[in-house]
Amino acid sequence: MVVIIALSGCDSLFHLSQVHAPAPDAPPGPAITGCPMYGSSVGDRDGDGIGDACDPDPDNTAQPDCFVMVTTFALPDNLTGWTGWSNTNDPWTYCTDPANKVCSPAASMYSALYHDKALVDVEQVSFAFHILNLAVNADTVVEVGAKLTQGASGDVTGRLCGLTPSGVAITDRTDGNPNNTTNSSSTITYDIGTEARIDWKPPTCAVTALGAAGSGSATTSSQDSSRGQLIAIRNRSTDIIVEWVAAYSKTCPQ
């Protein structure tokens, strides 16, 4: 299931032969309410329409939050509105298990999945994933970001928030290459089978293990020079299942 506030493009290419450009803005669609990524009814303490389990600020009645994009990657349209890239040109595709999710390219050292619609005023982006396989090296990571662009090679440019084998990291990248990184330890074991949720609400990157104890966070005081409008997932030396991605704003559609 794909639910977005702005009409998404229908580009079905899962790997790129040229630099990805965001689709133009479109009029807002119907408001997204509840907690679509969990598929169940949840409480809503501040009455803003977003369930407490997925509300970035569940007690703020003065300035409500709203979804600007939610993707749960369910069949039959689980990659609609997203474009994949990998250094080997292998596609992001349907997982064999679970069959209703999306998996990163198994043969690639690094890859990214870009949301096709340019989104502005994103306050927070959240991303849940499951590690299938990994090979630890100096830049092993699973990360997400907003305000991003796609570099000349196809890799990500901008500030990203993610989980590494040594902890939580906020990294500035140019075409995938790290320029500056803020690290903090976590109690999450980075291994095959790890399930986690990343919440990137600048300047803080928070990561929480799903179904088990464990968390970590990092905060940066350095200025973010990112100027793009794309949301992207990025991974290196790690095969992942993408569970869901959501973006929030306090600038809500009228």
Residue pairs with C-beta under 8 A, 6 or more apart in sequence:
1 36
1 71
1 72
1 73
1 74
1 77
1 78
2 8
2 71
2 72
2 73
2 77
2 78
2 80
2 81
3 32
3 36
3 67
3 69
3 70
3 71
3 72
4 29
4 68
4 69
4 70
4 71
4 81
4 117
5 28
5 29
5 31
5 32
5 67
5 68
5 69
5 253
6 25
6 26
6 27
6 28
6 29
6 68
6 69
6 117
6 119
7 26
7 27
7 29
7 117
8 23
8 80
8 81
8 116
8 117
9 23
9 81
9 116
9 117
10 80
11 83
11 116
12 79
12 80
13 83
13 84
14 79
14 83
14 84
14 91
14 92
14 93
15 84
15 85
15 86
15 89
15 90
15 91
15 92
15 105
16 83
16 84
16 85
16 154
19 150
19 151
19 152
19 154
20 83
20 85
20 114
20 150
20 154
20 230
21 150
22 116
22 117
22 118
22 228
22 229
22 230
23 116
23 117
23 118
24 118
25 117
25 118
25 120
26 117
28 253
28 254
29 253
31 49
31 66
31 67
31 252
31 253
32 66
32 67
32 70
33 49
33 50
33 67
34 41
34 42
34 49
34 50
34 51
35 42
35 50
35 51
35 53
35 54
36 67
36 70
36 72
36 244
37 54
37 70
37 72
37 128
37 243
37 244
37 246
38 51
38 53
38 54
39 72
41 51
42 51
42 52
42 53
42 54
43 51
43 52
44 50
44 51
44 52
44 55
44 58
45 52
45 58
45 59
46 55
46 57
46 58
46 59
46 60
46 61
46 64
47 61
47 64
48 55
48 60
48 61
48 64
48 65
48 66
49 64
49 66
50 58
50 64
50 65
50 66
50 67
50 248
52 58
54 126
54 246
55 65
56 65
56 123
56 124
56 126
56 199
56 201
56 248
57 63
57 65
63 250
64 250
64 252
65 123
65 248
65 249
65 250
65 252
66 248
66 249
66 250
66 252
66 253
67 246
67 247
67 248
68 119
68 121
68 122
68 247
68 248
68 249
69 115
69 117
69 119
69 231
69 245
69 246
69 247
70 244
70 245
70 246
70 247
71 81
71 82
71 115
71 244
71 245
71 246
72 78
72 243
72 244
73 79
73 100
73 101
73 102
73 242
73 243
73 244
74 100
74 101
75 94
75 99
75 100
78 94
78 100
78 101
78 102
79 92
79 93
79 102
81 115
81 116
81 117
82 92
82 113
82 114
82 115
82 116
83 113
83 114
83 116
84 91
84 92
84 105
84 111
84 112
84 113
84 114
85 111
85 112
85 113
85 114
85 150
85 154
85 155
86 92
86 104
86 105
86 107
86 108
86 110
86 111
86 112
87 108
87 109
87 110
87 111
87 153
87 154
87 155
88 105
88 107
88 108
88 109
90 105
90 106
90 107
90 108
90 111
91 105
92 102
92 103
92 104
92 105
92 111
92 113
93 102
93 103
93 105
94 101
94 102
94 103
95 101
95 102
95 103
95 241
98 241
101 241
101 242
101 243
102 113
102 241
102 242
103 132
103 239
103 240
103 241
103 242
104 111
104 113
104 235
104 238
104 239
104 240
104 242
105 111
106 132
106 133
106 239
109 236
109 237
110 155
110 176
110 234
110 235
110 236
110 237
111 234
111 235
112 150
112 154
112 155
112 156
112 232
112 233
112 234
112 235
113 232
113 233
113 234
113 242
114 148
114 150
114 230
114 231
114 232
115 230
115 231
115 232
115 245
115 247
118 229
118 230
119 146
119 229
119 230
119 231
119 247
120 229
120 251
121 249
121 250
121 251
122 146
122 147
122 231
122 247
122 248
122 249
123 201
123 248
123 249
123 250
124 199
124 200
124 201
124 247
124 248
125 144
125 145
125 146
125 200
125 231
125 245
125 246
125 247
125 248
126 144
126 197
126 198
126 199
126 200
126 245
126 246
126 247
126 248
127 144
127 197
127 198
127 200
127 233
127 242
127 244
127 245
127 246
128 195
128 196
128 197
128 198
128 210
128 243
128 244
128 245
129 142
129 195
129 196
129 198
129 233
129 240
129 241
129 242
129 243
130 193
130 194
130 195
130 240
130 241
130 243
131 142
131 190
131 191
131 192
131 193
131 194
131 195
131 238
131 239
131 240
132 192
132 239
132 240
132 241
133 192
133 238
133 239
134 140
134 190
134 191
134 192
134 237
134 238
134 239
135 237
135 238
136 165
136 190
136 237
137 236
137 237
139 178
139 236
139 237
140 164
140 165
140 190
140 236
140 237
140 238
141 162
141 163
141 164
141 169
141 171
141 234
141 235
141 236
141 237
141 238
142 162
142 163
142 196
142 198
142 233
142 234
142 235
142 238
142 240
143 160
143 161
143 162
143 163
143 169
143 171
143 198
143 233
143 234
143 235
144 160
144 161
144 162
144 198
144 200
144 231
144 232
144 233
144 234
144 245
145 156
145 158
145 159
145 160
145 161
145 200
145 226
145 231
145 232
145 234
146 200
146 230
146 231
146 247
147 158
147 159
147 224
147 226
147 227
147 228
147 229
147 230
148 156
148 157
148 158
148 159
148 160
148 226
148 228
148 230
148 231
148 232
149 156
149 157
149 158
149 226
149 227
149 228
149 230
150 156
150 157
150 230
150 232
151 157
151 174
151 175
151 176
152 175
153 175
153 176
155 173
155 175
155 176
155 177
155 234
156 173
156 175
156 176
156 232
156 234
157 173
157 174
157 175
157 176
157 226
157 228
158 172
158 173
158 226
158 228
159 170
159 171
159 172
159 173
159 202
159 224
159 225
159 226
160 170
160 171
160 173
160 200
160 232
160 234
161 168
161 169
161 170
161 198
161 199
161 200
161 205
161 218
162 168
162 169
162 171
162 198
162 205
162 207
162 234
163 169
163 186
163 188
163 190
163 196
163 198
163 207
163 216
164 183
164 190
165 190
166 183
166 185
167 183
167 184
167 185
167 186
167 216
167 218
168 183
168 184
168 185
168 186
168 205
168 206
168 207
168 216
168 217
168 218
169 181
169 182
169 183
169 184
169 205
169 218
170 181
170 182
170 203
170 205
170 218
170 219
170 220
171 178
171 179
171 180
171 181
171 182
172 178
172 179
172 180
172 181
172 222
172 224
172 225
172 226
173 179
176 234
180 222
182 218
182 219
182 220
182 222
183 218
184 216
184 217
184 218
184 219
185 216
186 207
186 214
186 215
186 216
186 217
187 209
187 213
187 214
187 215
187 216
188 194
188 196
188 207
188 208
188 209
188 214
188 215
188 216
189 214
194 209
195 209
195 210
195 211
195 212
195 243
196 207
196 208
196 209
196 210
196 214
197 207
197 208
197 210
198 205
198 206
198 207
199 205
199 206
199 207
199 208
202 224
203 219
203 220
203 221
203 224
204 217
204 218
204 219
205 217
205 218
205 219
206 215
206 216
206 217
207 215
207 216
207 217
208 214
208 215
209 215
231 245
231 247
233 242
233 245
